[in-house]
Amino acid sequence: MLKVENIDMSYGDLQVLWDVSFEIRNGEILVLVGANGAGKSSIIKTISGLQKVSRGKITFQGQDITNKNPEDILKMGIVHVPEGRRLFNEMTVEENLILGSLWGEAKAKRFETMEMCYELFPKLKERRNQLAGTLSGGEQQMVAIARGLMSLPKLLMLDEPSLGLAPVLVQDVFEIVKSVNRQGITVLLVEQNVQSTLKFCDRAYVLENGKIVLEGTGQELLNNEHVKEAFLGI
């Protein structure tokens, strides 16, 4: 579905990605894992067009999307749910969801998709008229994911969805990710929570200092000695 080939990316004079290559297959949950500052979020930003690459190529369903505008990439079906949720706190849950469906097919199917989101997140239906800023952290993450689904993604990219959540809520978020995937949506998940994500993903890549250093199935990487030592404390 998506192929990243030998990309370099910098913030000004500071290079953060070196020769990064990986692919995402249709219908899978792919995880990028690594420590804080490894470059995981930077990869998602380059795919969604928020940052430009200085070298390399990104293709989506056979089309070159390298350095395209974020709006054009969104309309192709690539949706980015950013780290930190980034909700409009003074707007209601439902108003935040509507903002995910302001163009074309997503707008035409707005109410149908919204009902699907409310089925997936029953708590949001109860709080549809509540201001987003008054929700708990876990509920705000649900709104962020639901707003992404309102854009009718083919590929949903989630940047650290478990960040800042209590451990009991982290597993709820991962169950949501699996539910989204069962809807037929391909998922790219960026996470620091290595052990939990490797247990349920189809495949994963390990990023260290802006470079891909390992790849394999979730189980293969859980059994990898380097991963055990570097991330699992074993």
Residue pairs with C-beta under 8 A, 6 or more apart in sequence:
1 24
1 25
1 26
1 60
1 61
1 154
1 155
1 186
2 23
2 24
2 47
2 58
2 59
2 60
2 61
2 78
2 155
2 188
3 23
3 24
3 57
3 58
3 59
4 20
4 21
4 22
4 23
4 43
4 47
4 56
4 57
4 58
5 21
5 56
5 57
5 58
5 59
6 19
6 20
6 21
6 55
6 56
6 57
7 17
7 19
7 20
7 21
7 43
7 46
7 53
7 55
7 56
7 57
7 58
8 15
8 17
8 18
8 19
8 20
8 53
8 54
8 55
8 56
9 15
9 16
9 17
9 42
9 46
9 51
9 52
9 53
9 54
10 16
10 17
10 54
11 51
15 210
16 39
16 42
16 210
17 39
17 42
17 43
17 46
17 53
17 210
17 211
18 210
18 211
19 56
19 211
20 39
20 43
20 56
20 207
20 210
20 211
20 212
21 56
21 212
22 30
22 32
22 205
22 212
22 215
24 30
24 155
24 186
24 188
25 186
25 202
25 203
26 186
27 181
27 184
27 186
28 181
28 186
28 187
28 202
28 203
29 177
29 178
29 181
29 186
29 187
29 189
29 200
29 201
29 202
30 186
30 187
30 188
30 189
30 201
30 202
30 203
30 204
30 205
31 188
31 189
31 190
31 191
31 197
31 198
31 201
31 203
31 204
31 205
31 218
32 40
32 43
32 44
32 188
32 189
32 190
32 191
32 204
32 205
32 207
33 40
33 191
33 192
33 194
33 197
33 198
33 204
33 205
33 206
33 207
33 221
33 231
34 40
34 192
34 206
34 207
34 208
35 192
35 208
35 230
35 231
36 192
38 207
38 208
38 209
38 210
39 207
39 209
39 210
39 211
40 159
40 160
40 190
40 191
40 207
41 83
41 159
41 160
41 190
42 51
42 210
43 190
43 207
44 80
44 157
44 159
44 188
44 190
45 51
45 80
46 52
46 53
46 58
47 58
47 65
47 73
47 78
47 80
47 157
47 188
48 70
48 73
48 74
48 78
48 80
48 157
49 65
49 67
49 68
49 69
49 70
49 72
49 73
50 70
50 80
52 67
53 66
53 67
56 66
57 64
57 66
58 64
58 65
58 66
59 65
59 66
60 73
60 76
60 77
60 78
60 155
61 76
61 154
63 76
65 72
65 73
65 76
65 78
74 80
74 103
74 151
75 103
75 104
76 154
77 152
77 153
77 154
77 155
78 153
78 154
78 155
78 157
79 148
79 149
79 151
79 153
79 155
79 156
79 157
80 148
80 157
80 159
81 144
81 145
81 147
81 148
81 156
81 157
81 158
81 159
81 161
82 144
82 159
83 159
83 160
83 163
83 190
84 160
84 163
85 140
85 141
85 143
85 144
86 144
87 96
87 132
87 133
87 140
87 143
87 144
87 147
88 95
88 96
88 99
88 132
89 131
89 132
89 133
90 131
90 132
90 133
91 99
91 131
91 132
92 128
92 129
92 130
92 131
92 132
93 124
93 127
93 128
93 129
93 130
93 132
93 135
93 143
94 114
94 128
94 129
96 132
96 143
96 147
97 114
97 117
97 124
97 143
97 146
97 147
97 150
98 110
98 114
98 150
99 147
99 150
100 106
100 146
100 147
100 148
100 149
100 150
100 151
101 107
101 109
101 110
101 113
101 114
101 150
101 151
101 152
105 152
106 113
106 150
106 151
106 152
109 152
110 150
113 149
113 150
113 152
114 150
116 149
116 183
117 124
117 146
117 149
117 150
118 124
118 125
118 128
120 146
120 149
120 176
120 179
120 180
120 183
121 142
121 145
121 146
121 176
123 139
123 142
124 139
124 142
124 143
124 146
127 135
127 139
132 140
132 143
135 143
137 164
137 165
137 166
137 169
138 165
138 166
138 169
138 172
138 173
141 161
141 165
141 169
141 173
142 176
144 161
145 156
145 158
145 161
145 176
145 180
148 156
148 158
149 156
149 180
149 185
153 185
154 185
154 186
155 185
155 186
155 187
155 188
156 180
156 185
156 186
156 187
156 188
157 187
157 188
157 189
157 190
158 177
158 187
158 188
158 189
158 190
159 190
160 190
160 191
160 192
161 173
161 177
161 189
161 191
162 169
162 170
162 173
162 174
162 191
162 193
162 196
163 192
165 173
170 193
170 196
171 196
174 196
174 197
174 200
177 187
177 189
177 200
178 200
180 187
181 187
189 197
189 201
191 197
194 227
194 231
194 232
195 222
195 231
195 232
197 204
197 218
198 204
198 218
198 219
198 221
198 222
198 227
199 218
199 222
200 218
201 218
202 217
202 218
203 215
203 216
203 217
203 218
204 215
204 216
204 217
204 218
204 221
205 212
205 214
205 215
206 212
206 213
206 214
206 215
206 221
206 226
206 227
207 213
208 230
213 226
214 221
214 224
214 226
214 227
216 224
221 227
222 228
222 232
228 234
